[in-house]
Amino acid sequence: MHSSGDAWTSGPFGLEASRGSTLPAQRTVLAVAHHMTAATRLADIMPLLESDRRVAVAYTAAPASVFTGGLDEFLRDLGGLVLPWQEAVRSRFDLVVAASHGMLECLHAPILTVPHGAGPGKLLGRLRGFGPPAERPVTGLIRERLVVAGRVVPSSFVLPHERHRRSLERECPEALPVAFVGGDPCLDRLTASLPHRDAYRRALGVRLGRRLVFVSSTWCPDSLLGQDPDLLFRLAAELPRDEYQIVAALHPHIWAWYGRRQVTSWYADCLRLGVRLLPPEEGWRAALVAADRVVGDHGSATCYAAALGVPVLLGAFPEDSVAPGSHVARLGAVAPRVDWDRPLRPQLEDAAHAYRPDVHEAIRDDISSRPGQAARLIRGEMYRLMRLPDRDRPPDVTPVPMPRPIQAGTLRAA
């Protein structure tokens, strides 16, 4: 989202905060979204504060990513107060919360950052150019984004797992004093959603006796769809519709880069064959809970699936893009690879044989060392930074919402 500098928003912050005040907030918080993926994680975090009448929350989009398509609409659809970036950098807040990095040093408040995926597990893509290649940092732990002009930017850097401290010490030791192990709120919500599996399956059109195959692709050329853009059509054509329901989720960056109309048009033939395509904002988590099998790549959704106990097949897995010793690497060591020269149906059936219960448990333990505690821990850390007493009542860990697939034939005529 790129808002013009003169379209400022009035609200409970700045010099005129009291002018229109009805419920005078004791603290103001700014949620900063860099792209759709980060914004959806903020939608998990900010409700921990928004119900407190002592706290007023506003949103803004940082112009630090090339994947801002759809971000403006998403933030406004949340119903929150949205500030232009130029106004945000000229205002003071008691706390900033972000699920990515970039330009946060421009803001005036203590900053708490959380991951927007299943923790550090990938290596930064190598930049094109004419110089010699060099060692690549782990995404989420990149020193140049954590330290700016000799200052560590976050006041609190939330990590999902204790072992990430060791990775941070290796990648950016200056940030170690602000590291805070707070667990994974997404994994906790997925776990809380397990009792609703049947309801999610009904919402996705999975009739009795059918199996749900969930297809998940991250973005970039070495992703599942980057390697084979026709994969969804092949699955839909090869698997009998009376036995299988195919549900697909594409990384929000794909939607942001090409636009919703283009992506939907590209896969309209798959929708006509019965594939349920999920929108970028939500739905993929419900589909994970509902799934019988997952075909994926090195993206976070595939790791979450394995953590939930779903047999995963890797349709693409670029070994040189995965951080050694990470949860992604563990999944790559045990998950069967799809052989695209063989029929897919028997491979889907056989996938469960690659997993014992302890394998799923090990991947789950690799993602979070504070299972079930993320909401409480992260909320407590935010109140600490705001210098405001936390509430006595523990936060609720709510199930993820019902999925709402994109319907075939919904494109408006040009």
Buried (B, 14 or more C-beta within 10 A) or exposed (E): BEBEEEEBBEBBBBEEBEEEEEEEBEBBBBBBBBBBBBBBBBBBBBBBBBEBEBBBBBBBBBBBBEBBBBBBEBBEEBEBBBBBBBBBBBBEBBBBBBBBBBBBBBBEBBBBBBBBBBBBBBBBEEEEEEEEEEEBBBBBBBBEBBBBEEEBBBBBBBBBBEBBBEBBBEBBEBBEEBBBBBBBBBBBBBBBBEEBBEBBBEBBBBEEEBBBBBBBBBBBEBBBBBBBEEBBBEBBEEBEEEEBBBBBBBBBBBBBBBEBEEBBEBBBBBBEBBBBBBBBBBBBBBBBBBBBBBBBBBBBBBBBBBBBBBBBBBBBBBEEBBBEBBBBBBBBEBBBEBEEEEEBBEBBEEBEEEBEEEBBEBBBBBBBBBBEBBBBBBBBBBBBBBEBEBBEEEBEBEBBBBBBBBEBEEBEEE
